[in-house]
Amino acid sequence: MLRSFRLGNHRSFRDEQELLLMPALPGDERPVVPVAAIYGANASGKSNLLDGLAFMQMLVLGRSMSPAAAFEVCPYKLGAGPIQEQSVFVVEIVVDDVPYTYGFTLTERAVVDEWLYAYPAKRKRILFERSDAEFKVGGTVVDSKAKFEVLEELIRPDRLLLSACDNLSIGPLMPVYQWFARGLTVRRLRGQTSPSFVGDRVGRYLSRRPEQVSRLVSLLGAADVGVVDLVVEDGRELTADRPGETPLRREQKLKLLHGTGREAFPLGDESSGTLNWLALLPQVLDAVDYGKVLVVDEIDASLHPLLTAQLVGIFQNRETNPNEAQLIFTTHDTSLLGTMLGDQVLERDQIWFVEKDSEGASRLYPLTDFKPRKDQNTERRYLSGSYGAVPVLGDFVAAVGRE
């Protein structure tokens, strides 16, 4: 589970900002909140916050190498002052009931600092600390010290130590590495709702978990999109990258069955809302089944507010979310700030805002900073500007008017 995420000097986030996911309301004894919703005007920086977490994951998993630069960092560039070189990323997570803090600072060319601490029994233990080319290994990982020495010889200035530990299977570090590899899913909207992408994603999911077909069909039916079943057909073999290579897998064609006649339609005939819902379902089911953190940009894209609220409710309900999965998302759907079908969709400590200042720097802050009353109309107060993070609109009539 994710307790907090902090970043600084990344895209529109000039100063360090922190998303805290520990409960802030009296009487809530859960270790983390299951849901966090992030609101803000267009171009306020909401997506940049999620991009920072995705960027951190990409670096840890070693997928960021570029011929042009070691790290494709995106520092804040909007202010009048000089561009700062160092960016920082930090997470506080809990794996197997042990809290960890992992973070690093880096420039485009090299890692400046990197650190990993564990807190078993609430006592801080240094697993490793790195500053430029200097490494410090904690006493609790002495059994892995030989591997660390090998790692120190192999590690480059342009690579994170944690990203390299997987090859050497350094036991004390693996829980954190595996959290990034298997416990965190970041979904971005761009390019992820095309029929080919959705078909490939669902096909892969069902190849891995074929027993989940009935759950997918049930959730499609519950969404009232007219789907009564789905079929997966094996298509042609995918072309290998080089002549003579064996194709890795077969292309799978996914079709949805509609109506009493059970007519099969290709995904290209489906609405964008159906495609978005279908694309989300494998990640939602994986999250609640295995206790993952699911991060979704623009969760409400093409979805009816009632459907989005039901999706949020899956994570809020302890019966449907017994493994303490978490859902973090950006949205413009203000109806989620109120009640739906008699239930409050979001708790007060699950609502965050992002707002830009006059220099275009994004600031992240929670609703709880305003000490809201439980019975207040949060949606109305937000839209009226009481919490900021809304667009300052001009005169559209004058803007459209003829000269």
N, C-alpha and C positions, 0 to 999 in steps of 0.2 A: 504494500500500500504506500501511497505517496502522502507525506505529511506537509511538505512545502517544496516550492520551486522558486529559485531566485536567479535573476539574470541582470546584467548591466552592460551597457554599450553594445546593444544588439538591435540593429535596424532602428526603429523609432524610439527604443528605450535607451535614453542617454544615461540616466542615473539608475542605480540598482533598485529593483522593484521585487517584491516577494508575494507570491500567492500562497496563503496559509490555508491549510485544509483541516486544521484541528477544530473541533466544536468550540463555539464561542458563546453558546446559550446555556443558562443555568439548567442543571439536571440532565444534560446530555453526556452520557458516560461512554459513548462510542469513541474508539481511538482516533477516527478520522470521519469527516463528513463524506457521505457517499456521492454527493453531487456538488458541483460548482458551476454556476452560470455566469458568463462574462458578457456584460452589456457595454455599448458605446456607440458613438456616431460612426458613420462610414469613414474609413481611413483614419480611425482613432488609434489603431495599433492592436486591436484585439487579436487578429490573426498573427501578428508578429510575436505575441506572447507564446502562443502555441507553437509557432515556428521555432522559437528558441528551445523549447523542450524537444522538438523533433530534431533540431540541429545537434543538441547534446547527445541524443540517442544515436544519431548517425555517426558522430565522432567516436563514441565508445565502441560501436560495432565495426569500426574501421571502414566505413563506406564513403568516406569524404575525400579520399585522395584525388588530387587533380594535378595534371601535368603542369598547370600554370601556377598553382599555389598549394602549399601544404594544407591549409585550412581555408575554406571559402567563407571566411568571416565577413560579416556585414555590419561594420560599426556605424554608430550614429553620425550622420553627415549633414544634418539640417541646420545646425547652429552657426553663429558667426565666428566662433572660435576655432582653433586647430582641431583636427580629427584625432581623437584619442586612439591609441593603438591597441590597448588591452581590453578584451572582453571577458566577462566572468559568467559562469554557469554553476549552480549548486542545487543539489536535491537532498532532501531528508526523506528517507524511505524506511519501511519496516519489512524485513524478510524473515520468516520463521520466528516471529516474535522478538527479533533483535533489531533495534534501530541502527541505522547507518547514516553518516553524512559523507557525501562524495561531491567533489567539485574541482574546478580548474579555472585558471586564467590563461589566455593565449593571445597571441598576435596572429597575423596572417602567415607568418613563417615558422613559429615555434611555440611550444608549450612553455609558459613562464612558471607556473606553479600547478601542482596537482596534489590532492590529498584524499585520504579515505580513513574515516574513523568509525569504529563500532562502539555500541553502548550496551553491552550485556550487563544485566543487573544495574542499569543506570550509571555505570562507571565507564568513563571514556577510555578507549583503547586505540592507540595509533596502529593502524595496519600498514600504512606507508605515507610518507611525505616526500614530495619532490619539488625542488626549486632549481630551475634551469637544468644543469647536468648533475646536480647532487641528489642522492637518494637516501632516505632514512627508513629503515624497516623496524616496525614495532616488535617488542619482545614476544608478543603472542603469536607471531608467525615465524618463530625461529626454525620450526621444522621445514619451512619453505624457503629458508634463507639461501640455500644453494641455488634454487630456481631463480630467486631474485637476483643473485649475482650474475647468472646467465642472462637474465632479462636486462640487467643494467648494461651488459656488453652489447646486447642486440638493439636496445631501444634507441630510436632516433629523436632528435629534437622536435621533429614534426609529427610525432605519434604519441598518443596517450598511453601511459603505462597500463591502465586498465584494459585498453583495447588489445594489448599484446598478451595479457595473462591467459587468455583462453587457450592459446596454443600450448602453453606450458602447464595448464591445469593447476594453477596455484590455488589450493583449496580455500583459504580464508577470503580470497577475493571473489570467488565464483558466485556467491549469492547475489552480489551487487551486479556483476556482469550479466548473470542470467535474468535479473530483473529487467535490465534494459533490453535483453534479447527476447524474453518471453512474457514479461509481466507488464509491458507498456506497449500500447497500440495508439498511433497517432494517425488520424484520418483527415486528409485535406480534401476539400470539395473539388478542386480543379482536376479535371481529367478522370475523376473516379466515379462518374455516373454515366459514362458512355455505355451503350449496350455491350460492346465487346469486353470492356473492363469488368462490368458487373457479371457477365456470363463467366468470365475466366475466374473471378474471385469466388463466386458461388460454386463453380465446378471444382475448384481446388479444395474448397471447404468440404464439400460432400465426398470427394475422394478420400479425404482424411477422416471424416466423421460421417459415413454414409447413414448411420442410424438417426441422424438429425433431420432427415427429410420431413418427417411428420411435424416436427416443431416449426420448421420453416413454413410449411403449408398452413399450419395453425395460425402463425403470426401474420401471414399474408391474408388469411381469411378474417382474422380479428381486425385488420386494418381497413376492411371494407373496400378493397380495390378490385373486387370481382374475380379474384383468382381462387380456383378450387383445387388445383394440384400443379405439380411441376414435373417435367421429365428432363433427363440429361441424356443426350445422344452423343456417342463417339463420332467424331468427324475425321477429317484427313489427318495424317501425321504432320506434325509441325516440321518445317524445313530446318535442317541443321545450319549452324553458322558457317561451317566450312564443308567443301566437298569431301565425301567419304565419311563424315561424322554420322553417328547414329542419332536420330531424333530423340530428344529427351522424353517427350510425352506426346499424347494425342490431343488434338484440339477437341474440346467438348462444347457442344451446342446445348444451351439451356432454353427451354420453351415453357411458357406458362399456359395452363389450361383454364379457360374461362367458361362460366355459365353451365347450364344443365346439359348442354350438348358436348361439354368438355372439348371445345375447339382449342387446338394448340396454336399459340401465337409466338413468333420469335420476339426476342427482347426489343428489337428495333421498333416494334409496334406498340410498345408499352409507354405509358406517360412518364414524364420525368419524376413525378412523385413516387410512382411504383418502383422505378429503377433506384431512386435514392433509398427508399425503405428496404428494398431487397438487398442493396449493397451494404446497408448497416447491419442487417440481421446476423450474418456470421460473426461479426466482431462483437456484437452485443451478447450473443450466446456464449462465445468463448470467454468474454469478460466475466459474466456471472457464473459460469461453470468453473472457472479456474481462479477467480479473484483478481482479475487484471485491472489495470488502469486504462480506460478508454478515453481518448481525447479526440473531440470532433469539432471541426471548424464549420460554422454555419449549419448547425444541426437541424434548423427549421427549413432548410432549402427545399422548396416544393412540397413540404409536408403541412397538412392541416394542423392548426394549433391543438386540437384534441388528440391527434395522433402523437404529436411531439410530447404532450403532457403524459400520455400513457407510456411512452418510451422512458421518460424521466422517472415515472412511477415504478418501473421495473427495478431501478437501482435504489429507490427510496424504500421499497418494501422488503423487509427482512426475509419474508418467505420466498420471494423470487430472487433475492440476492443474499443467500446465506453465507457466501464466501467473502463478503465485504469488498466486492468490486466497486470501482469508482468511475464516475462519468464526469468529465470536464468538457465544457463546450462553450462556444460563442454563439450569440443569437441576437436577433432584433425583435423577437417575438415577445412583446411586453405582456401578452395575456398570461404568460407563465409566471409573472410576478403576482398574480392574483389566485383565485380559486377556480377549479374546474370540477364540475359534477359534485360540488360540495366539499372538495378537499383542497387544501393548500398545496400548490405544486412545488414551491421552493420555500425552504426555511430562510429566516433572515440572515443567518450566517453562511448561506450558500450563494449569496448574490454579490457579484463584484462589478466594478465599473472601470473603464479605461477612458481617459480623456487626454487630449493634447494641449500643451501650453502654446504661447505665442511663437515659440521657436520650433514647434512641431515635435517636441519631446513628449512621449507618452508617460502617463502616471496611472498606476494601478491602485485602487483603494476599495475597501469593502463597504457594503451597506451598513454594517454595524458601527462604522465610524460616526454615523448620524444618530445612533441610539434610537432606532425606530421602535414604536410601540407595536405590540403584537396585533392590534386590531386596526392599524392604519391601512389606508389604500395605497400600497406601494406602487402599483402601476400608475395611478393618477399622479402621485407625487413625482415619480420619475419623469413622466411625460411633460409635467409642468416645469421641469428644470430644477427641482429641489435638490437633486443629487448630482447635478452636472451630467457630463457624459452624453449630452444630446446635441444635435447639430444646431448651429446658429444660422438660421435660414434667412436668405435675402428676399427681395421682392421679385417673385417669379413673374408676376404680371408685367412689371417693368422690364424684366430681362427678356421676355418673349416679345414685348411690344415692338411695333415697327418704328423705324426712324421717320 
